[in-house]
Amino acid sequence: MSTEPLPQSPWQAAAITGIEKRTPRVTSFWFEPSRPFVHRAGQHVDIRLTAPDGYQARRSYSIASAPEAKPGIELAIERLDDGEVSPFFHDVAAVGDEIELRGPLGGHFVWEESDGGPILLVGGGSGVVPLMAMARQRTSRGSAVPMTLLYSSRIWDEVIFRDELIDLDERRDGFELVLTLTREPARRPSDYSRRVDAAMVMQALARSPEAPTLAFVCGSNAFVSAAAQALIDAGVPAGLIRTERYGV
Ligand SMILES: Cc1cc2nc3c(=O)[nH]c(=O)nc-3n(C[C@H](O)[C@H](O)[C@H](O)COP(=O)(O)OP(=O)(O)OC[C@H]3O[C@@H](n4cnc5c(N)ncnc54)[C@H](O)[C@@H]3O)c2cc1C
């Protein structure tokens, strides 16, 4: 298995090896690329679907699995009812099917343990996916870097990776989970029930021993703009904030 990103990231076939529903709207798909690669936490792949008439649709999906996780890679795809590609995965794709993908892609929205810490992760909805890869990598490497995940979801049942995140939080090993639900009351005493704002970011930051050395913000365009502004208002220097926008 190569440990380097594929040169020019050519398209390759990848078989679907597993499917698991995460929430009512999000399902995880495991892919086994025909030429396996090792990614960095935060990277994504491009998926290409080709219809019988030759029409092609391409979309990007973050890798949810830690680089060490084997076999294959996990993508967590949210169903947009009026979308083109995500309903295909939810309604049509089956274990054993082959699709085309290329990657790993992206070199900016990537966490390495050598970046130091504390690390602040801020995700909205499916924007938690690349942050999950970072949290999983921290755990699988036994890293002591303090990491706080502030994760905004509409309701409790839409919190992707909920049980795994709560397990990580309960380890009390320097990983802190702060959930905020925008359309339901908070379920845990230390969580919130409103949109991400500067006061919430300041309280989340207070859980770490020092100011963050890096912050990663991921989600829809609107979420990333609002959350990045909340970080700046909370005193996080703009130069420390890395963003990944999923569009729309
Ligand atoms: C780096 C990156 C990583 C990503 N990672 C993930 C991930 O981990 N999980 C995930 O679920 N998604 C992820 N996304 C988003 C993903 O790439 C797709 O955008 C998403 O799945 C929607 O694709 P779709 O084909 O289903 O919908 P699309 O057909 O692209 O439609 C998306 C929305 O746009 C609207 N729309 C489409 N065309 C128009 C138009 N002409 N005018 C106005 N509105 C329009 C549709 O109604 C729909 O609501 C990521 C995006 C990026 C850039």
The ligand as an SDF file (V2000), in Angstrom:
LIG
                    3D

 53 58  0  0  0  0  0  0  0  0999 V2000
  -14.6810   19.3280    0.0610 C   0  0  0  0  0  0  0  0  0  0  0  0
  -16.1250   18.8880    0.2040 C   0  0  0  0  0  0  0  0  0  0  0  0
  -16.4260   17.8240    1.0530 C   0  0  0  0  0  0  0  0  0  0  0  0
  -17.7580   17.4110    1.2010 C   0  0  0  0  0  0  0  0  0  0  0  0
  -18.0310   16.3960    2.0710 N   0  0  0  0  0  0  0  0  0  0  0  0
  -19.3090   15.9930    2.2520 C   0  0  0  0  0  0  0  0  0  0  0  0
  -19.6130   14.9690    3.1910 C   0  0  0  0  0  0  0  0  0  0  0  0
  -18.7210   14.4230    3.8850 O   0  0  0  0  0  0  0  0  0  0  0  0
  -20.9160   14.5760    3.3190 N   0  0  0  0  0  0  0  0  0  0  0  0
  -21.9300   15.1640    2.5820 C   0  0  0  0  0  0  0  0  0  0  0  0
  -23.0900   14.7530    2.7340 O   0  0  0  0  0  0  0  0  0  0  0  0
  -21.6490   16.1510    1.7030 N   0  0  0  0  0  0  0  0  0  0  0  0
  -20.3820   16.5650    1.5000 C   0  0  0  0  0  0  0  0  0  0  0  0
  -20.0990   17.5620    0.5990 N   0  0  0  0  0  0  0  0  0  0  0  0
  -21.2050   18.0590   -0.2620 C   0  0  0  0  0  0  0  0  0  0  0  0
  -21.3190   17.1580   -1.5110 C   0  0  0  0  0  0  0  0  0  0  0  0
  -20.2070   17.3520   -2.3590 O   0  0  0  0  0  0  0  0  0  0  0  0
  -22.5540   17.4690   -2.3540 C   0  0  0  0  0  0  0  0  0  0  0  0
  -22.5940   18.8460   -2.6270 O   0  0  0  0  0  0  0  0  0  0  0  0
  -23.8450   17.0440   -1.6900 C   0  0  0  0  0  0  0  0  0  0  0  0
  -23.8600   15.6400   -1.4340 O   0  0  0  0  0  0  0  0  0  0  0  0
  -25.0390   17.3860   -2.5830 C   0  0  0  0  0  0  0  0  0  0  0  0
  -24.9030   16.7170   -3.8050 O   0  0  0  0  0  0  0  0  0  0  0  0
  -26.1940   16.2620   -4.6130 P   0  0  0  0  0  0  0  0  0  0  0  0
  -25.7570   15.8520   -5.9730 O   0  0  0  0  0  0  0  0  0  0  0  0
  -27.0320   15.3050   -3.8380 O   0  0  0  0  0  0  0  0  0  0  0  0
  -27.0610   17.5820   -4.7130 O   0  0  0  0  0  0  0  0  0  0  0  0
  -26.9890   18.6450   -5.8900 P   0  0  0  0  0  0  0  0  0  0  0  0
  -27.6640   18.1000   -7.1050 O   0  0  0  0  0  0  0  0  0  0  0  0
  -25.6050   19.1260   -6.0650 O   0  0  0  0  0  0  0  0  0  0  0  0
  -27.8760   19.7770   -5.2720 O   0  0  0  0  0  0  0  0  0  0  0  0
  -27.4850   20.3680   -4.0080 C   0  0  0  0  0  0  0  0  0  0  0  0
  -28.4930   21.4210   -3.6320 C   0  0  0  0  0  0  0  0  0  0  0  0
  -28.3850   22.5070   -4.5300 O   0  0  0  0  0  0  0  0  0  0  0  0
  -29.6210   22.7650   -5.1300 C   0  0  0  0  0  0  0  0  0  0  0  0
  -29.3590   23.1120   -6.5450 N   0  0  0  0  0  0  0  0  0  0  0  0
  -28.8210   22.3210   -7.4880 C   0  0  0  0  0  0  0  0  0  0  0  0
  -28.6990   22.9920   -8.6430 N   0  0  0  0  0  0  0  0  0  0  0  0
  -29.1620   24.2380   -8.4090 C   0  0  0  0  0  0  0  0  0  0  0  0
  -29.2940   25.4110   -9.1840 C   0  0  0  0  0  0  0  0  0  0  0  0
  -28.9270   25.4530  -10.4790 N   0  0  0  0  0  0  0  0  0  0  0  0
  -29.7980   26.5190   -8.6040 N   0  0  0  0  0  0  0  0  0  0  0  0
  -30.1600   26.5100   -7.3110 C   0  0  0  0  0  0  0  0  0  0  0  0
  -30.0740   25.4360   -6.5090 N   0  0  0  0  0  0  0  0  0  0  0  0
  -29.5760   24.3220   -7.0560 C   0  0  0  0  0  0  0  0  0  0  0  0
  -30.4150   21.4830   -5.0140 C   0  0  0  0  0  0  0  0  0  0  0  0
  -31.7820   21.7480   -5.0040 O   0  0  0  0  0  0  0  0  0  0  0  0
  -29.9150   20.9120   -3.7150 C   0  0  0  0  0  0  0  0  0  0  0  0
  -30.6540   21.4100   -2.6160 O   0  0  0  0  0  0  0  0  0  0  0  0
  -18.7960   18.0300    0.4580 C   0  0  0  0  0  0  0  0  0  0  0  0
  -18.4770   19.0960   -0.4030 C   0  0  0  0  0  0  0  0  0  0  0  0
  -17.1650   19.5120   -0.5120 C   0  0  0  0  0  0  0  0  0  0  0  0
  -16.8710   20.6730   -1.4430 C   0  0  0  0  0  0  0  0  0  0  0  0
  1  2  1  0
  2  3  1  0
  2 52  2  0
  3  4  2  0
  4  5  1  0
  4 50  1  0
  5  6  2  0
  6  7  1  0
  6 13  1  0
  7  8  2  0
  7  9  1  0
  9 10  1  0
 10 11  2  0
 10 12  1  0
 12 13  2  0
 13 14  1  0
 14 15  1  0
 14 50  1  0
 15 16  1  0
 16 17  1  0
 16 18  1  0
 18 19  1  0
 18 20  1  0
 20 21  1  0
 20 22  1  0
 22 23  1  0
 23 24  1  0
 24 25  2  0
 24 26  1  0
 24 27  1  0
 27 28  1  0
 28 29  2  0
 28 30  1  0
 28 31  1  0
 31 32  1  0
 32 33  1  0
 33 34  1  0
 33 48  1  0
 34 35  1  0
 35 36  1  0
 35 46  1  0
 36 37  1  0
 36 45  1  0
 37 38  2  0
 38 39  1  0
 39 40  1  0
 39 45  2  0
 40 41  1  0
 40 42  2  0
 42 43  1  0
 43 44  2  0
 44 45  1  0
 46 47  1  0
 46 48  1  0
 48 49  1  0
 50 51  2  0
 51 52  1  0
 52 53  1  0
M  END
$$$$
